[in-house]
Amino acid sequence: MPSPTLGPMPSLAGLTTDEVNVSRSRNGANALPEPENRWQLLIDIVTEPMFGLLAGACTLYGFLGEWQEGIVLGIAMLVVAGLSVFESIRSDKALQALRQLTQPTVQVMRDGQLTDLPTTELVVGDVVLLTEGQTVPADGRLLQANDCTVDESMLTGESVPVAKIEEGTRLYSGTVLTSGRIFIWITAVGQQTELGQLGRSLQTIVAEKTPLQQQIHHFVNRMAFAGLGAFLLVCSINFARSGDWVTSLLFGLTMAMTILPEEIPVAFSSFMALGAARMARFGVLTKQPQTVESLGSASVICVDKTGTITQEGMLLTHIYANGETTLIAADNKPHLPMEAWEVLSYARWASESEPFDPMEKAILTAYVAHSSPSDPVQRPMVHEYPLSGTPPMMTHVYDPATGNAQVAGKGAVERIVQSCRLPPSEANTILETARLLSAKGYRVLGVVGSHWSEAAYPANQDDFPWTFKGLIAFENPPKPNAGWVIDQFKQAGIIVKLITGDAPETALAIARQVGLDEGIAWLTGEQVMALSDRELRKKVDQINVFARMLPQAKLRVVEALKANKQVVAMTGDGVNDGPALKAAHIGVAMGQRGTELARQAASLILTNDDLGSMVDAIALGRRIDQNLKNAIAYIVAIHIPIILTVTLPLIANWQYINLLNPIHVIILELIMGPTCSIAFEQEPAGAGLMQQPPRPLNATFFTSQELTLSLIQGLAITLTTLGIYYVTMQLGYSANLVRTLTFTNLVMSNIWLTFIRRSNQEPLIRSVQRPNPVLWTVVGVTALMLAAAQGIPGIRDLMQFTPLTVAQWGQCCLLSLAGTVWVEGYNAWQRPSKGLGL
């Protein structure tokens, strides 16, 4: 893309509202076009297997001249399509709302004022303020920079961040500000950007299927092949006996319709999309609905300290200078000893002029509170060394004419002591003082000063002739609900690990305050990096406190936990947290104080920065996991009697074969679809759900025991259904009466099974009492459909039914109840062994 001619750079005042409208109409919006396919929903519906089977059955009824049945199946096709449209629209609305909530925003100068706007609202000519961790929202030119480096690897492949200093330097959409603070002038938006021209939109990336999606996909495919085999078998047997290929095809299609479990993928997509929408209501945003699936299995959560389990912001409370520790308060102006004031002053000049880091904000607050009117609040910087090294340190250089402090530095105490090259006794005293402050939960930094008279500055900030000035300590107490949150995670069987950049003493003090007091062992980032992969895998399960952690060390801890088959959630907010957030099964970014890079790398965003929301999210994830499992178990159990009721009489050559035709099967499908994808999705959480251990990562969605139980449930319903079928046939009942009794038993069994499958974790009486108006509505509609099929003459004739007596209704009710309620005895026997106390 040719570089545009660089004209005069604009001022920082930005555009007016009128100029914005003109620019938008001339250059377009800042959005890459999404691939449009207005017909995709229709194509998806028409290509659904069930729709194809219904179309085939309609065609065959036409060949047979049975237009009434054909019209009914045509209406059923419309109903099936309507349900698909309803589920699709419902899911799409939920996802669209989430996309709006997770859309990144930037600060834009409009009419001379900084305004937060979605990145899609940017136009050519806008002036945008970006800070560390934000993604460049459109192509632009640098107007003003402060310690600016940009990661351009997505465009250039270069892994090392590039410094951006000179005015007019180009910046590209999609690159990331890894340090500093800049104003840029937008020169291209949307398709006109370098990213748009290259077509590297993230929207083109196809998300990999989750393990559960893959399991469901394989299961549905296997059932589809089984349906094809059953279709050929039924067709062959019917044709061999009747010689009528049209009728044989019709009942073959009936068989295929009974086997195909099309409700399962629909239920999965609905559960995930609506679950993600529910999480958004209590402040947890997910960019991929499939993340909801992982939440129910989370077994380890790695939490950051500052702002996650501790309160927002910091307060500078102690200054150590010349062997004395001074307690200060930022909200009043007590007299500070000269030595303490000098430490505070140097700490101020070692900070950004307009700080965004919580510690630097606390330094500025304390400096302003204790300074005199003649003390400058800001000074022009002439050279800067950004935060770097292990442990980290940063340095600012000023013109000596503007103040006493010419070179000011601050950083981790170990690094500061090392840079000052102090005598061992003095160094030990400083380190011991820092350790004692850290042990009380304070975060401690070292402060140094220097002078420099040469024209060229040292290549490394450690090379200044440093003089140790003192220590500053910050208070950052735990949030009021931190202990409760940690306790909730523990009750849910989730291991909590504290991962922080603080000193070990500070980390351990906070860990004890919030209830992470299982032993006193810890590892530092350097120790983590020194361990082999095998040694680290052994250690990470035993250690719950990790201090002085580097980005690479955080990533290694996450990878080691994953290698130990843990499902890992990781919280973070900074640029350096990006790799670990991306590597975790569930990356969790802070919505308010988190950098945009962290939010992009994460799969979940806590909009209120409250870790307590994760407790709600995990509870919802487990609820969805439970309800989806119950829905699929219901589908498996109810499909078995339908399949066997169609197949066994044909194979055994009973007197009445082909008792059920496509109309009966599609009515049953129309009952089952809403039951599993709508009614079960609305189910409240079962009792004790958050006191159970998480599902292991390597476990299949259904254990062999659970699948066997569903199969046995289906076989038990089959036994009562085929029993009433066979006995009434042997007693000489008419085909229509046998059909009516068999179909009624199936529908009633479906109703009982719906209640039985609501939960295996509590008695049926208790689960029935749980509120779910949608489920009761579906059950009521099912009962009305059954009554209408026998009470309305036109529908009764179409279904080939006969009115039942009260006694026959009672027989069906009792038999269907017997075929389903027996499992309550099995569940009651199992519950004590599960430790549920029910």
C-alpha positions in Angstrom: 0.0 0.0 0.0 1.6 3.3 -1.1 2.4 5.7 1.7 0.1 8.8 1.5 1.8 12.2 1.2 2.5 13.6 4.6 0.9 17.0 4.9 0.8 19.3 7.9 0.0 17.4 11.1 -3.2 18.4 12.9 -3.6 19.8 16.4 -4.6 17.6 19.3 -8.0 19.3 19.4 -9.5 16.7 17.0 -12.5 17.0 14.7 -15.8 18.7 15.2 -19.1 16.9 14.9 -19.7 18.3 11.4 -16.2 17.3 10.3 -16.9 13.8 11.6 -20.0 13.4 9.5 -18.3 14.7 6.4 -15.3 12.3 6.9 -17.6 9.3 7.5 -19.6 10.0 4.3 -16.4 10.5 2.3 -14.2 7.6 3.7 -16.6 5.2 5.2 -16.8 3.5 8.6 -14.0 1.8 10.5 -15.2 -1.7 10.0 -14.1 -4.5 7.8 -17.0 -6.0 5.8 -18.5 -9.2 7.0 -19.2 -11.8 4.4 -22.9 -11.5 3.5 -25.1 -14.4 2.7 -28.7 -13.5 3.2 -29.8 -17.0 2.1 -27.5 -18.9 4.5 -30.2 -19.5 7.1 -32.6 -20.8 4.5 -29.8 -23.0 3.0 -29.0 -24.3 6.5 -32.6 -25.2 7.2 -33.2 -26.8 3.8 -30.1 -28.9 4.1 -31.0 -30.2 7.6 -31.5 -34.0 7.5 -34.9 -33.9 9.1 -36.1 -31.4 6.6 -34.9 -33.6 3.8 -36.6 -36.7 5.3 -39.9 -34.8 5.6 -39.7 -33.5 2.0 -39.1 -37.1 0.9 -42.1 -38.4 2.9 -44.3 -35.6 1.4 -43.3 -36.6 -2.1 -44.1 -40.3 -1.4 -47.5 -39.4 0.0 -48.1 -37.5 -3.2 -47.2 -40.6 -5.3 -49.6 -42.6 -3.1 -52.4 -40.0 -3.6 -52.7 -39.4 0.1 -52.8 -35.7 -0.1 -54.1 -35.1 3.4 -51.1 -36.8 5.0 -48.8 -35.0 2.5 -50.3 -31.6 3.5 -49.9 -32.4 7.2 -46.2 -33.3 6.7 -45.8 -30.1 4.7 -47.1 -28.1 7.6 -44.8 -30.1 9.9 -41.9 -29.1 7.6 -42.9 -25.5 8.1 -43.1 -26.0 11.9 -39.6 -27.7 11.9 -38.2 -24.8 9.9 -39.9 -22.3 12.1 -38.4 -23.9 15.2 -35.0 -23.8 13.5 -35.5 -20.1 12.6 -36.6 -19.3 16.2 -33.6 -21.1 17.8 -31.2 -19.4 15.3 -32.7 -15.9 15.8 -32.7 -16.4 19.6 -29.1 -17.5 19.6 -28.0 -14.8 17.1 -29.6 -12.0 19.1 -27.8 -13.2 22.2 -24.5 -13.3 20.4 -25.0 -9.9 18.7 -25.7 -8.4 22.1 -22.4 -9.9 23.4 -20.5 -8.6 20.4 -21.8 -5.1 21.2 -20.7 -5.4 24.8 -17.2 -6.8 23.9 -16.6 -4.2 21.2 -13.3 -2.3 22.0 -13.4 1.4 22.8 -10.8 4.2 22.5 -10.5 7.7 23.7 -11.0 10.2 20.8 -10.7 13.9 20.7 -14.0 15.3 19.5 -14.9 19.0 19.8 -11.8 19.5 21.9 -12.8 16.9 24.5 -11.6 13.3 25.1 -14.6 10.9 24.5 -14.8 7.1 24.9 -16.1 5.7 21.6 -16.3 2.2 20.0 -13.6 1.8 17.5 -16.2 1.4 14.7 -17.1 5.0 15.2 -13.7 6.3 14.2 -13.3 8.3 11.0 -10.4 9.6 9.0 -9.0 12.7 10.7 -9.8 11.7 14.3 -7.2 12.2 17.0 -7.0 9.1 19.2 -5.3 8.6 22.6 -3.8 5.1 23.1 -2.1 3.7 26.2 -0.1 0.6 26.9 -1.9 -2.6 25.9 -4.3 -1.1 23.5 -4.6 -2.1 19.8 -4.2 0.5 17.2 -7.7 0.8 15.9 -6.9 2.2 12.4 -4.0 3.3 10.3 -2.6 6.6 11.4 0.4 8.9 12.0 2.1 9.6 15.3 1.3 13.0 16.8 2.8 12.7 20.2 4.6 9.9 22.0 5.7 9.0 25.5 7.9 5.9 25.8 6.1 4.3 22.8 6.9 0.8 21.5 4.6 -1.1 19.2 4.3 -4.8 18.4 3.9 -5.1 14.6 4.4 -8.8 14.4 1.0 -9.6 13.0 1.9 -7.5 9.9 5.7 -7.9 9.7 6.4 -11.1 11.5 9.0 -9.3 13.6 8.7 -10.4 17.2 10.6 -7.4 18.8 8.5 -4.3 19.5 9.4 -1.3 17.4 10.0 2.1 19.0 7.9 5.0 17.7 9.3 8.4 18.5 9.3 10.8 15.5 6.2 12.8 14.7 4.5 11.5 11.5 5.7 7.9 12.0 3.1 5.4 10.6 1.1 3.1 12.8 -1.0 0.3 11.5 -4.4 -1.1 12.4 -4.2 -4.3 14.5 -0.8 -3.6 15.9 -0.4 -3.3 19.7 1.0 -0.6 21.9 3.3 -2.6 24.2 4.5 0.4 26.3 3.9 4.2 26.6 1.2 6.6 25.7 0.6 8.2 22.3 -1.7 10.4 20.3 -2.3 9.3 16.7 -4.0 10.9 13.8 -6.2 8.5 11.8 -5.4 8.5 8.1 -7.3 5.3 6.9 -10.2 3.3 8.3 -11.9 0.0 7.5 -11.0 -1.5 4.1 -8.5 1.3 3.4 -6.2 0.2 6.2 -3.2 -2.0 5.6 -4.9 -4.8 7.4 -8.1 -4.3 5.3 -6.0 -4.4 2.1 -4.3 -7.5 3.1 -7.5 -9.2 4.1 -6.2 -10.4 7.5 -9.4 -9.9 9.4 -9.7 -12.0 12.5 -13.3 -12.5 11.5 -12.1 -14.9 8.8 -10.5 -17.3 11.4 -12.6 -20.4 12.0 -12.8 -21.3 15.6 -11.7 -24.8 16.4 -14.4 -27.2 17.7 -14.3 -27.9 21.4 -14.0 -31.5 22.7 -17.7 -31.6 23.4 -18.6 -30.2 20.0 -16.4 -32.9 18.4 -18.0 -35.6 20.6 -21.5 -34.4 19.6 -20.5 -34.2 15.9 -19.1 -37.7 15.9 -22.2 -39.1 17.7 -24.6 -37.4 15.3 -22.6 -38.7 12.3 -22.6 -42.2 13.7 -26.4 -42.1 14.2 -26.8 -40.7 10.7 -25.0 -43.8 9.3 -27.1 -46.0 11.6 -30.2 -44.3 10.2 -29.0 -45.0 6.7 -28.5 -48.7 7.5 -32.0 -48.9 9.2 -33.6 -47.1 6.2 -32.1 -49.7 3.9 -33.1 -52.6 6.2 -36.7 -51.4 6.6 -37.1 -50.7 2.9 -35.7 -54.1 2.0 -37.9 -56.0 4.4 -41.1 -54.1 3.4 -40.4 -54.5 -0.3 -39.7 -58.2 0.1 -43.0 -58.7 1.8 -45.2 -56.3 -0.1 -43.5 -55.6 -3.4 -44.6 -51.9 -3.1 -41.5 -49.8 -3.4 -43.2 -46.5 -2.7 -44.7 -47.7 0.6 -41.4 -49.4 1.4 -39.6 -46.1 0.9 -42.1 -44.3 3.1 -41.6 -46.6 6.1 -37.9 -46.6 5.5 -38.0 -42.8 5.9 -40.0 -43.2 9.0 -37.3 -45.4 10.4 -34.6 -42.9 9.5 -36.6 -40.1 11.2 -36.7 -42.1 14.4 -32.9 -42.6 14.6 -31.6 -39.1 13.6 -30.9 -37.2 16.9 -31.1 -33.7 15.3 -32.1 -32.2 18.6 -28.7 -32.6 20.1 -26.7 -30.1 18.0 -29.6 -27.6 18.2 -29.7 -28.0 22.0 -25.9 -27.5 22.3 -25.9 -24.3 20.3 -28.9 -22.9 22.2 -27.4 -23.8 25.6 -24.1 -22.1 24.8 -25.4 -18.9 23.2 -28.1 -18.3 25.8 -25.7 -19.2 28.6 -23.3 -16.6 27.3 -26.1 -14.0 27.3 -27.0 -14.9 30.9 -23.4 -14.5 32.0 -23.4 -11.0 30.6 -26.2 -10.0 33.0 -23.9 -10.4 36.0 -20.9 -8.8 34.4 -19.1 -11.7 32.6 -18.7 -11.3 28.9 -17.6 -14.1 26.7 -16.3 -13.7 23.1 -16.9 -17.4 22.2 -20.1 -19.0 23.6 -18.2 -22.4 23.6 -16.2 -21.0 26.6 -19.4 -21.6 28.7 -18.8 -25.3 28.2 -15.3 -25.1 29.8 -16.5 -23.2 32.8 -18.2 -26.2 34.3 -15.0 -28.2 34.2 -12.6 -25.5 35.6 -10.4 -27.2 38.2 -7.7 -24.5 38.8 -7.9 -20.8 38.8 -4.8 -18.7 38.8 -5.5 -15.2 40.2 -3.5 -12.0 40.0 -3.3 -10.0 43.2 -3.5 -6.3 42.5 -7.0 -5.3 41.6 -8.3 -8.9 41.4 -8.3 -10.0 45.0 -7.1 -6.7 46.4 -8.9 -3.4 46.2 -8.7 -1.0 43.3 -5.9 1.6 43.5 -3.1 1.9 46.0 -2.1 4.2 48.9 1.5 5.2 49.6 1.7 4.7 53.4 5.4 4.3 54.4 8.7 5.9 53.3 12.0 4.5 54.5 14.9 6.9 54.3 18.2 7.2 56.2 17.4 4.2 58.4 14.0 5.6 59.5 10.6 4.5 58.4 8.0 7.3 58.2 4.2 6.6 58.2 2.5 9.1 55.9 -1.1 9.8 54.8 -2.0 11.2 51.4 -5.2 13.0 52.5 -3.5 15.5 54.8 -0.2 17.4 54.9 1.8 16.5 58.0 5.4 17.6 58.0 7.7 15.1 56.3 11.3 14.8 57.3 13.6 16.1 54.6 15.0 12.7 53.8 11.5 11.2 53.3 10.5 14.1 51.1 13.5 13.6 49.0 12.6 9.9 48.5 9.0 10.8 47.6 10.3 13.5 45.2 12.6 11.1 43.4 9.8 8.5 43.2 7.6 11.2 41.5 10.2 12.0 38.9 10.8 8.3 38.2 7.1 8.0 37.3 5.1 9.0 34.2 4.1 12.6 33.9 0.4 11.5 33.6 0.5 8.1 35.4 -1.9 5.2 34.6 -0.2 2.6 36.8 -1.9 2.4 40.3 1.4 2.7 42.2 2.4 5.8 40.2 -1.0 7.3 40.7 -0.5 6.8 44.5 3.0 8.4 44.3 1.5 11.4 42.5 -1.3 11.7 45.1 1.2 11.6 48.0 3.5 14.0 46.2 0.8 16.6 45.6 -0.5 16.3 49.2 3.0 16.9 50.7 4.5 19.4 48.2 4.6 23.2 48.6 3.2 25.6 46.0 6.7 26.1 44.6 7.3 22.4 43.9 6.7 21.5 40.2 4.1 18.7 39.5 5.4 18.1 36.0 8.8 18.6 34.3 10.0 18.1 30.7 11.8 14.8 30.4 14.9 14.6 28.2 15.6 10.9 28.2 13.7 7.8 29.4 14.5 4.1 30.1 11.3 2.2 30.2 10.4 -0.5 32.7 12.6 -3.4 31.9 14.9 -6.1 33.3 14.5 -8.9 35.8 13.4 -7.7 38.4 12.2 -4.6 36.6 13.4 -1.0 36.9 12.7 2.3 35.1 14.6 5.6 34.9 13.8 9.2 33.8 16.3 11.9 33.0 15.5 15.6 33.4 17.2 19.0 32.6 18.8 20.0 36.0 17.6 23.5 35.4 14.0 22.4 36.1 14.5 20.8 39.5 16.9 19.1 41.9 16.4 15.6 40.7 18.2 15.1 37.4 18.2 11.3 37.1 15.5 9.4 39.0 14.9 5.6 39.1 12.6 3.2 40.9 11.9 -0.6 40.8 12.1 -3.8 42.6 14.2 -3.6 45.7 16.5 -6.4 44.7 17.3 -4.6 41.4 17.7 -1.2 43.1 20.2 -2.6 45.7 22.1 -4.4 42.9 22.3 -1.2 40.8 23.6 0.9 43.7 26.5 -1.6 44.3 26.1 -1.1 48.1 28.3 -2.7 50.7 26.9 -6.0 51.9 25.9 -4.8 55.3 24.0 -1.8 54.0 22.3 -3.9 51.3 21.3 -6.5 53.8 19.7 -3.9 56.1 17.7 -2.5 53.1 16.6 -5.9 52.0 15.6 -6.9 55.5 13.5 -3.7 55.9 11.8 -4.4 52.6 11.1 -8.0 53.7 9.5 -6.8 57.0 7.3 -4.4 55.2 6.3 -7.0 52.6 5.5 -9.5 55.3 2.8 -7.1 56.5 1.2 -7.1 53.1 2.8 -3.9 51.7 4.1 -3.6 48.2 7.6 -2.1 48.3 9.7 -0.3 45.7 13.2 1.0 45.9 14.1 4.6 44.8 17.4 5.9 43.5 18.9 9.1 42.2 21.9 10.2 40.1 23.5 13.0 38.2 24.9 12.9 34.7 27.0 15.5 32.9 28.1 13.7 29.7 26.3 14.3 26.3 25.7 10.6 25.7 23.6 8.6 28.1 24.5 5.1 29.2 23.1 2.3 27.0 21.8 0.6 30.2 20.1 2.3 33.1 22.1 0.3 35.6 25.2 2.1 34.4 24.3 5.4 36.1 26.3 6.1 39.3 23.3 5.5 41.5 22.8 6.7 45.0 20.2 4.8 47.1 17.5 7.2 48.3 15.1 4.9 50.1 12.0 2.7 50.0 8.3 3.4 49.5 5.6 1.0 50.6 2.0 0.8 49.3 -1.1 -0.5 51.0 -3.4 -2.6 48.8 -5.7 -4.5 51.1 -7.9 -7.4 50.0 -11.4 -6.7 48.6 -14.1 -7.2 51.2 -15.4 -10.3 49.4 -12.0 -11.8 48.5 -12.1 -14.4 51.4 -15.7 -15.4 50.4 -14.7 -15.8 46.8 -11.7 -18.0 47.6 -13.9 -20.1 49.9 -16.5 -20.6 47.2 -13.9 -21.8 44.8 -12.6 -24.2 47.4 -16.1 -25.6 48.1 -16.5 -26.2 44.4 -13.3 -28.3 44.3 -11.4 -25.6 42.4 -7.8 -25.0 43.4 -6.8 -21.3 43.7 -3.2 -20.3 42.9 -2.0 -16.7 43.5 0.4 -15.5 40.7 1.8 -12.0 41.3 4.8 -9.8 40.5 5.1 -8.9 44.2 7.8 -10.1 46.6 7.1 -13.5 48.2 6.5 -11.9 51.6 3.8 -9.6 50.2 2.2 -12.4 48.3 2.2 -14.7 51.3 0.7 -12.0 53.6 -2.2 -11.4 51.2 -2.7 -15.1 50.6 -3.1 -15.7 54.4 -5.6 -12.8 54.6 -7.9 -14.3 51.9 -7.6 -17.9 53.1 -4.9 -19.3 50.8 -3.0 -20.6 53.8 -2.4 -24.2 52.8 1.3 -24.3 53.8 3.9 -21.6 53.3 5.7 -22.8 50.2 6.1 -20.5 47.2 8.1 -20.2 44.0 9.5 -17.1 42.3 9.5 -16.5 38.6 13.3 -17.2 38.4 12.8 -20.5 40.2 10.0 -21.5 37.8 12.2 -20.7 34.8 15.1 -22.8 36.3 13.0 -25.9 36.7 12.7 -28.5 34.0 9.3 -29.2 32.5 9.0 -32.5 34.5 10.1 -30.8 37.8 7.7 -28.0 37.2 4.8 -30.3 36.6 5.4 -31.9 40.0 5.8 -28.6 41.8 2.7 -26.7 40.4 0.3 -29.1 42.0 1.9 -28.5 45.4 2.5 -24.7 45.3 -0.3 -22.2 45.5 1.7 -18.9 45.8 3.9 -17.7 42.9 5.8 -14.4 43.4 8.0 -12.1 41.3 6.5 -13.8 38.3 7.7 -13.0 34.8 5.4 -13.3 31.7 7.3 -16.4 30.6 7.1 -17.9 34.0 3.3 -17.3 34.1 3.0 -19.1 30.8 5.1 -22.0 32.0 2.9 -22.5 35.1 -0.3 -22.5 32.9 1.3 -25.0 30.5 2.4 -27.2 33.4 -1.0 -27.2 34.9 -2.6 -28.1 31.5 0.0 -30.9 31.1 -1.3 -32.2 34.5 -4.8 -32.5 33.0 -6.1 -29.5 34.8 -8.7 -27.2 33.3 -7.1 -23.8 33.9 -8.7 -20.4 34.3 -6.2 -17.5 34.4 -6.9 -13.9 35.4 -4.8 -11.0 34.1 -5.0 -7.3 33.1 -1.6 -6.3 31.6 0.2 -6.7 28.4 2.6 -9.2 29.9 -0.4 -11.4 30.9 -1.4 -11.9 27.2 0.5 -15.2 26.6 -0.7 -16.9 29.7 -4.3 -15.7 29.1 -4.2 -17.1 25.6 -2.7 -20.4 26.7 -5.3 -21.0 29.6 -8.4 -22.9 28.8 -10.3 -19.9 30.2 -8.5 -16.6 30.1 -10.2 -13.9 32.3 -9.4 -10.2 31.7 -10.5 -7.3 33.8 -12.9 -5.0 31.9 -12.2 -1.7 33.7 -8.5 -1.7 34.4 -7.4 -4.4 32.0 -5.4 -3.5 28.9 -7.1 -4.1 25.5 -4.4 -6.7 24.7 -5.4 -8.7 27.8 -9.1 -8.5 26.8 -8.3 -9.7 23.3 -6.2 -12.6 24.6 -8.8 -13.6 27.1 -12.0 -15.6 26.5 -13.9 -14.0 29.4 -14.1 -10.3 30.5 -15.2 -9.3 34.0 -16.8 -5.9 33.3 -16.8 -4.9 37.0 -13.3 -6.4 37.8 -15.0 -8.4 40.5 -13.7 -12.0 40.9 -17.0 -12.8 42.6 -18.6 -12.8 39.1 -16.4 -15.8 38.3 -18.2 -17.7 41.0 -21.5 -17.0 39.3 -20.0 -17.8 35.9 -18.7 -21.2 37.0 -22.0 -21.9 38.7 -23.8 -21.1 35.5 -21.3 -23.2 33.5 -22.0 -26.2 35.8 -25.7 -25.6 35.5 -25.5 -25.6 31.7 -23.3 -28.6 31.8 -25.8 -30.4 34.0 -28.8 -29.3 31.9 -27.2 -30.2 28.6 -26.3 -33.6 29.9 -29.9 -34.1 31.1 -31.2 -33.0 27.8 -29.0 -35.3 25.8 -29.8 -38.2 28.2 -33.5 -37.5 27.6 -33.0 -37.5 23.8 -31.1 -40.8 23.9 -33.7 -42.4 26.3 -36.8 -41.4 24.3 -35.3 -42.2 20.9 -34.8 -45.9 21.8 -38.5 -46.8 22.3 -39.4 -45.0 19.1 -36.7 -46.8 17.1 -37.5 -50.2 18.5 -41.3 -49.7 18.2 -40.9 -49.1 14.5 -38.2 -51.8 13.9 -38.9 -54.9 16.1 -42.5 -55.6 15.0 -41.3 -55.4 11.4 -38.4 -57.8 11.9 -40.5 -60.1 14.1 -43.3 -60.0 11.5 -46.1 -59.1 13.9 -49.7 -58.9 12.8 -49.6 -55.1 12.8 -46.4 -53.9 11.3 -45.6 -50.3 10.4 -47.9 -49.2 13.1 -46.3 -45.7 13.2 -45.9 -43.7 10.1 -44.1 -40.4 9.4 -46.9 -38.3 10.8 -46.7 -40.0 14.2 -42.9 -39.7 14.3 -42.9 -36.1 13.4 -45.4 -35.3 16.1 -43.1 -37.0 18.6 -40.1 -35.0 17.1 -42.1 -31.8 17.5 -42.6 -32.7 21.2 -39.0 -33.7 21.9 -37.3 -30.7 20.1 -38.7 -27.9 22.3 -38.5 -30.1 25.4 -34.7 -30.6 25.2 -33.6 -27.2 23.6 -36.0 -24.8 25.4 -37.5 -26.5 28.5 -34.3 -28.1 29.7 -32.3 -25.0 29.0 -34.4 -23.1 31.5 -33.8 -25.5 34.3 -32.5 -24.0 37.5 -29.4 -25.5 39.1 -29.7 -28.6 41.1 -29.0 -28.7 44.8 -25.4 -28.9 45.8 -24.1 -28.3 42.3 -21.3 -26.0 43.6 -20.2 -28.5 46.2 -19.3 -31.1 43.6 -15.9 -31.5 42.1 -15.4 -30.3 38.5 -15.6 -32.7 35.6 -12.1 -34.0 34.6 -10.7 -32.7 31.3 -10.1 -36.2 30.0 -13.6 -37.4 30.9 -16.1 -37.9 28.2 -19.3 -35.9 28.5 -21.2 -39.1 29.3 -19.6 -41.7 31.5 -20.3 -45.3 30.6 -22.5 -45.5 33.7 -24.6 -42.5 32.7 -24.9 -43.7 29.1 -25.9 -47.2 30.3 -28.5 -45.7 32.5 -30.1 -43.7 29.6 -30.1 -46.8 27.4 -31.7 -48.8 30.2 -34.3 -46.1 30.7 -35.0 -46.2 27.0 -35.3 -50.0 27.0 -37.7 -49.9 30.0 -40.0 -47.5 28.1 -39.6 -49.8 25.1 -40.7 -52.8 27.3 -43.9 -51.1 28.3 -44.6 -49.7 24.9 -44.1 -52.9 23.0 -45.8 -54.8 25.8 -49.0 -52.8 25.4 -48.5 -53.1 21.6 -48.2 -56.9 21.7 -50.8 -57.7 24.3 -53.5 -55.6 22.8 -52.7 -57.0 19.3 -52.9 -60.6 20.7 -56.3 -59.7 22.4 -57.6 -58.9 18.9 -57.8 -55.1 19.3 -58.1 -53.2 16.0 -55.0 -51.7 14.4 -56.2 -48.2 15.2 -56.8 -49.0 18.8 -53.4 -50.7 19.2 -51.8 -47.6 17.5 -53.7 -45.3 19.8 -52.6 -47.1 22.9 -49.0 -47.4 21.8 -48.7 -43.8 20.8 -50.4 -42.6 24.0 -48.0 -44.7 26.1 -45.0 -43.2 24.2 -46.3 -39.6 24.7 -47.0 -40.2 28.4 -43.6 -41.9 28.9 -42.1 -38.8 27.3 -43.9 -36.6 29.9 -42.7 -38.7 32.8 -39.2 -38.9 31.4 -39.1 -35.1 31.2 -39.6 -34.8 34.9 -37.3 -37.8 35.8 -34.5 -36.4 33.7 -34.6 -32.9 35.3 -32.1 -34.1 37.8 -30.5 -37.2 39.1 -29.0 -35.4 42.1 -32.3 -35.0 44.1 -35.6 -36.8 44.5 -38.3 -36.5 41.9 -40.6 -34.7 44.3 -38.0 -32.1 45.0 -37.0 -31.6 41.4 -40.7 -31.2 40.4 -41.0 -28.3 42.9 -38.1 -26.4 41.2 -39.7 -23.5 39.2 -39.5 -23.8 35.4 -42.6 -22.3 33.7 -41.3 -23.1 30.3 -41.1 -26.8 31.1 -44.6 -26.8 32.4 -45.8 -25.0 29.3 -44.2 -27.6 27.0 -45.6 -30.4 29.1 -49.1 -28.7 29.0 -48.9 -28.3 25.2 -47.9 -31.9 24.8 -50.9 -33.1 26.9 -53.2 -30.8 24.8 -51.8 -32.2 21.6 -52.4 -35.8 22.8 -56.0 -34.9 23.9 -56.7 -33.2 20.6 -55.4 -36.1 18.6 -58.0 -38.3 20.2 -60.8 -35.8 20.9 -61.0 -33.9 17.5 -62.5 -36.2 14.8 -60.5 -34.8 11.9 -57.2 -35.1 13.7 -58.2 -38.5 15.1 -58.9 -39.8 11.6 -55.7 -38.4 10.2 -53.7 -40.0 13.0 -55.7 -43.3 12.5 -56.6 -43.2 16.2 -59.6 -44.5 18.2 -61.1 -42.8 21.3 -59.8 -44.4 24.6 -61.9 -45.2 27.6 -61.1 -43.9 31.0 -59.7 -47.3 32.0 -57.5 -47.4 28.9 -56.2 -43.9 29.7 -55.4 -45.1 33.2 -53.6 -48.2 31.9 -51.4 -46.1 29.7 -50.7 -43.7 32.5 -49.7 -46.5 34.9 -47.6 -48.4 32.4 -45.7 -45.3 31.2 -45.1 -44.3 34.9 -43.8 -47.8 35.6 -41.4 -47.6 32.6 -39.8 -44.4 33.9 -40.2 -43.9 37.6 -38.2 -47.1 38.5 -35.0 -45.1 38.0 -35.9 -43.1 41.1 -35.0 -46.1 43.2 -31.6 -46.5 41.5 -30.9 -42.7 42.0 -31.8 -42.9 45.6 -29.4 -45.8 46.1 -26.6 -43.9 44.3 -27.0 -40.5 46.0 -25.4 -41.5 49.4 -22.4 -42.9 47.6 -22.0 -39.5 45.8 -21.9 -37.7 49.2 -24.8 -35.5 48.4 -26.8 -36.3 51.5 -30.0 -36.8 49.7 
